[in-house]
Amino acid sequence: MAKAYWMVHLSVTDSEAYRPYVEAAPSALAEFGGRYLVRAGQSETPEGEMPHSRHVLIEFPSYEAALAAYRSDAYQAVVGIRHANSTGTLTIVEGV
């Protein structure tokens, strides 16, 4: 079974108000096997344009688990914090 990933690119607009999301999201995702591979850190975009400065990559054991994590009550309870305090994209993609 192929793994799946959340690829997130965002810009935080209020870092203090965003903090509760950063603290709560890992446990909500771990319930579905979510494991952070990249969480912010130094980056460079040598090709194209990237309007966001924060990048996150989260691995899941399957595409179904990645979707279930996003749709879960635990994650939906905190995702509003991210929406209110950042702009960006979240893509769920199946690996090879």
C-alpha positions in Angstrom: 0.0 0.0 0.0 1.4 3.4 -1.0 1.9 6.0 1.6 0.3 9.5 1.3 1.3 13.0 2.2 -0.1 16.3 3.3 1.9 19.0 1.4 1.3 22.3 3.1 2.6 25.7 2.0 1.5 28.7 4.1 2.2 32.1 5.5 1.3 32.7 9.1 -0.4 36.0 9.7 -0.5 35.9 13.5 2.1 33.7 15.0 0.8 34.0 18.6 -2.8 33.1 17.7 -1.5 30.3 15.4 0.4 28.6 18.3 -2.6 26.6 19.6 -2.9 24.9 16.2 0.8 24.0 16.2 0.4 22.5 19.6 -2.8 20.6 18.9 -2.5 19.3 15.3 0.3 16.7 15.9 -1.8 14.6 18.3 -4.9 14.8 16.1 -2.8 13.5 13.1 -0.8 10.9 15.0 -4.1 9.1 15.7 -4.1 8.3 11.9 -0.4 7.5 11.7 0.6 11.1 10.6 4.3 11.8 11.0 5.9 15.2 10.4 8.8 14.9 7.9 9.1 18.7 7.4 7.8 21.4 9.7 8.9 24.9 8.7 12.7 25.2 8.7 15.0 26.8 6.3 14.0 26.6 2.6 14.8 28.0 -0.8 12.8 28.0 -4.0 15.4 27.8 -6.9 12.7 27.5 -9.6 9.3 29.2 -9.9 7.6 31.4 -7.4 6.5 30.3 -3.9 4.3 32.9 -2.2 4.5 31.1 1.2 7.4 30.9 3.6 6.3 27.9 5.8 6.4 24.4 4.4 5.1 21.3 6.1 5.2 17.7 4.9 3.3 15.0 6.8 3.5 11.3 6.0 0.6 8.9 6.5 0.5 5.1 6.1 -2.1 5.4 3.3 -4.2 7.8 1.2 -7.3 6.7 3.1 -5.5 7.5 6.5 -4.5 11.0 5.2 -8.0 11.8 4.1 -9.5 10.4 7.4 -7.1 12.5 9.4 -8.2 15.7 7.6 -11.9 14.8 8.0 -11.6 13.7 11.6 -13.4 15.5 14.4 -10.1 16.1 16.2 -8.5 17.8 13.3 -11.6 19.8 12.3 -11.7 21.1 15.9 -8.4 22.9 15.4 -8.1 23.6 11.6 -10.2 26.8 12.1 -7.2 28.2 14.0 -5.0 27.6 11.0 -7.5 29.2 8.7 -8.0 32.3 10.8 -4.2 32.9 11.3 -2.6 31.9 8.0 -3.1 31.7 4.2 -1.9 28.9 2.0 -2.6 25.5 0.5 -2.9 21.9 1.8 -2.7 19.1 -0.8 -3.2 15.5 0.0 -1.3 13.3 -2.4 -0.7 9.5 -2.8 2.9 8.5 -2.9 4.5 6.0 -5.2 
